[in-house]
Amino acid sequence: MQANDRLMTLIVLAALLLALVIWIVTTLRRSIYGPVQTGLYFINRVITRILWRTEVRGHVDLPLSQGGVIVCNHRASIDPWFIQLASERMVHWMVAAEYFPVPLAGWLLRFMQAIPTRRGGVDTASTRAAIRYAAEGHLVGMLPEGRINDTPAVLLPARPGAILVALKARVPIVPCYIEGAPYDGTVWGCFLMSANVRLTVGRPIDLSPYFDQPLTPALQAELILHVMRQIARLGGHDNFEPTLAGRRWKPELADAEVLAP
């Protein structure tokens, strides 16, 4: 009797293992990512759904061949993890260059083809890379606040870099709002915290009426304020009025000229 029980247990385990192998092979064949990227994407889904109980409202509604710039508020170091749940495609995030030398974090950032950027002013090299990705049909992720918002304010003052990238690449902007992201003041502390996160994805903002207009600082300021209002409204803050970041963040006409094709 015990021999039969052991045989049945082995059969059940073998069937489960076979089912797992079939699922993995099927997932890899359907995935647009490579094997390792698919594995990381799966891990991302498990952690965000189970540990942080993430609810996603909406989807990045762009054709697979359409480039775009995704923008959202910045509440934690893992905000890009939530955004990835709303898209089947990899998002190339612009990330502060100081994180790339960190052993594990740097490897992940390079592997996921993040774009290193300097804090302060306009980083011409990273901006060119972002424009190229978006123009070639990829998704680029940007955080207009520039740093994690650990204040009671709905949004921090915005920098207009996302507008520069979107207009140069001639792509739409997709606004998103993240609520409830875990943050304890450190980069890794969120992985030791549970949370109830809600991601709301807005409709793409069509910037085509502005593609052929002069890329002036005034136009960039006007459009980024409009985008920030849309982000705030996704969070239920209909009356919020965003502001621009300090003078040193405003791209001058010379910067636009440097980035001209």
C-alpha positions in Angstrom: 0.0 0.0 0.0 2.8 2.4 0.9 4.6 1.5 -2.4 1.4 2.5 -4.3 1.2 5.8 -2.3 4.8 6.6 -3.1 4.2 5.8 -6.8 1.1 8.0 -6.9 3.0 10.8 -5.2 5.8 10.5 -7.8 3.3 10.6 -10.6 1.6 13.7 -9.3 5.0 15.5 -8.8 6.1 14.5 -12.3 2.8 15.8 -13.8 3.2 19.1 -11.9 6.8 19.4 -13.1 5.8 18.7 -16.7 3.0 21.2 -16.5 5.5 23.8 -15.1 7.9 23.1 -18.0 5.2 23.4 -20.6 4.0 26.7 -19.0 7.6 28.1 -19.0 8.2 27.0 -22.6 4.8 28.5 -23.8 5.4 31.7 -21.9 8.9 32.1 -23.4 7.6 31.5 -26.9 4.8 34.1 -26.5 7.0 36.7 -24.7 8.6 39.5 -26.6 11.4 39.5 -24.1 14.4 37.2 -23.9 14.5 34.3 -21.4 16.2 36.3 -18.6 14.1 39.4 -19.2 10.9 37.2 -19.1 12.1 35.7 -15.8 12.6 39.2 -14.4 9.2 40.3 -15.6 7.6 37.3 -13.9 9.4 38.1 -10.6 8.2 41.7 -11.0 4.6 40.5 -11.3 4.9 38.2 -8.3 6.4 40.9 -6.0 4.2 43.8 -7.1 1.0 41.7 -7.0 1.6 39.7 -3.7 3.9 41.9 -1.5 2.5 45.3 -2.6 -1.0 44.1 -3.7 -0.9 46.3 -6.7 -4.2 47.2 -8.5 -3.8 48.4 -12.0 -6.5 50.6 -13.6 -6.0 51.1 -17.3 -3.3 50.1 -19.7 -0.6 51.7 -21.9 -2.9 52.0 -24.9 -0.4 52.3 -27.7 0.2 50.0 -30.8 3.2 47.7 -30.4 5.1 49.7 -33.1 4.2 53.1 -31.6 6.8 54.8 -29.5 5.8 56.9 -26.5 6.9 58.7 -23.3 5.4 57.4 -20.0 5.4 59.9 -17.2 4.2 59.5 -13.6 4.5 60.9 -10.1 7.4 59.6 -8.1 6.7 58.1 -4.7 9.2 55.3 -4.3 12.4 53.9 -5.9 10.3 51.0 -7.3 7.7 53.1 -9.2 8.9 51.7 -12.6 8.0 48.2 -11.3 4.4 49.2 -11.1 4.4 50.9 -14.5 5.7 47.7 -16.1 2.5 45.9 -15.1 0.5 48.1 -17.5 2.5 47.3 -20.6 3.7 44.2 -22.5 6.7 46.1 -23.7 9.9 47.0 -21.9 10.0 50.6 -20.7 13.4 52.3 -21.0 13.6 54.5 -17.9 15.8 57.5 -17.4 17.6 56.8 -14.2 20.2 58.8 -12.2 23.7 57.7 -13.2 24.7 57.4 -9.6 22.8 54.1 -9.3 24.6 52.4 -12.2 27.8 51.6 -10.2 25.8 49.9 -7.5 26.6 46.1 -8.0 23.1 44.5 -8.3 21.1 47.6 -9.1 23.6 48.6 -11.8 23.4 45.2 -13.5 19.6 45.2 -13.5 19.5 48.8 -14.9 21.9 48.0 -17.7 20.2 44.7 -18.5 16.9 46.4 -18.8 18.5 49.1 -21.0 17.8 52.0 -18.6 19.2 55.3 -19.7 21.7 56.9 -17.2 21.3 60.6 -16.8 23.0 63.3 -14.7 21.0 65.1 -12.1 20.7 68.8 -12.8 20.3 70.7 -16.0 19.9 69.0 -19.4 22.0 65.8 -20.0 22.3 65.9 -23.8 23.6 62.4 -24.2 20.8 60.8 -22.2 18.2 63.0 -23.8 19.4 62.0 -27.3 19.2 58.3 -26.3 15.7 58.7 -25.0 14.6 60.5 -28.2 16.2 57.7 -30.3 14.4 55.0 -28.3 11.0 56.7 -28.6 11.4 57.6 -32.3 12.3 54.0 -33.1 9.0 52.8 -31.6 10.1 52.0 -28.0 8.6 53.2 -24.7 10.6 55.7 -22.5 9.8 56.3 -18.9 10.4 59.6 -17.2 9.7 61.1 -13.8 9.1 64.9 -14.2 9.4 65.6 -10.5 13.1 64.5 -10.7 13.2 63.0 -7.2 11.0 61.0 -4.8 8.2 63.0 -3.4 8.2 62.4 0.4 6.2 65.5 1.1 2.4 65.9 1.6 2.2 67.7 -1.8 0.4 66.0 -4.6 3.3 66.6 -7.0 6.6 68.3 -6.8 7.5 71.1 -9.2 8.1 69.6 -12.7 10.9 69.7 -15.2 9.9 69.8 -18.9 12.4 67.2 -20.2 9.6 64.7 -21.1 8.1 67.3 -23.4 11.4 67.8 -25.2 11.8 64.1 -25.7 8.2 63.5 -26.9 8.2 66.5 -29.3 11.6 65.6 -30.8 10.6 61.9 -31.2 7.1 62.9 -32.4 5.4 60.6 -30.0 2.5 60.9 -27.5 2.8 61.0 -23.7 1.1 58.6 -21.4 0.3 60.0 -17.9 0.1 57.6 -14.9 -0.5 58.1 -11.2 0.8 55.8 -8.4 -0.8 55.8 -5.0 0.3 53.9 -1.9 3.9 53.0 -3.0 6.0 51.8 -0.1 8.9 54.1 0.9 11.0 54.3 4.1 13.6 56.8 2.9 16.0 54.1 1.4 16.3 52.4 -2.0 15.9 48.8 -0.8 13.6 49.3 2.3 10.5 48.9 0.2 11.2 45.2 -0.2 10.7 44.7 3.5 7.4 46.6 3.5 3.9 45.5 2.5 1.6 48.0 0.8 -1.6 48.5 -1.1 -0.6 50.2 -4.3 -2.9 51.5 -7.0 -1.7 52.4 -10.5 -4.0 54.5 -12.7 -3.0 54.8 -16.4 -4.4 57.6 -18.5 -5.1 58.0 -22.1 -2.2 59.0 -24.4 -1.8 62.7 -24.8 -1.6 63.6 -28.5 1.1 66.2 -29.1 1.0 66.1 -32.9 -0.4 69.7 -33.1 2.9 70.9 -31.7 5.4 68.8 -33.6 6.2 71.5 -36.1 6.0 74.5 -33.8 9.2 76.1 -32.5 10.5 74.3 -29.5 10.6 77.3 -27.1 10.9 77.1 -23.3 7.4 78.7 -23.1 5.9 75.9 -25.1 7.6 73.2 -23.1 6.5 74.8 -19.9 2.9 75.1 -21.1 2.8 71.4 -22.1 4.5 69.9 -19.0 2.0 71.8 -16.8 -0.8 70.4 -18.8 0.6 66.9 -18.5 1.1 67.3 -14.7 -2.5 68.3 -14.4 -3.5 65.1 -16.1 -1.4 63.1 -13.7 -3.0 64.8 -10.7 -6.5 64.2 -12.1 -5.8 60.5 -12.4 -5.2 60.5 -8.6 -8.5 62.4 -8.0 -6.9 65.8 -7.5 -8.9 67.7 -10.1 -8.1 71.2 -8.7 -4.3 70.8 -8.3 -2.2 73.4 -10.0 1.3 72.2 -10.8 4.4 74.4 -10.9 7.7 74.4 -12.7 10.9 73.5 -11.0 13.6 76.0 -10.4 15.2 78.1 -13.1 18.2 75.7 -13.5 15.9 73.0 -14.8 14.4 75.1 -17.6 15.9 74.1 -21.0 17.1 77.1 -22.9 16.8 77.5 -26.7 20.5 76.5 -26.9 19.7 73.1 -25.4 17.0 72.6 -28.0 19.4 73.5 -30.8 22.0 71.1 -29.5 19.4 68.3 -29.6 18.3 69.2 -33.1 18.6 66.4 -35.7 
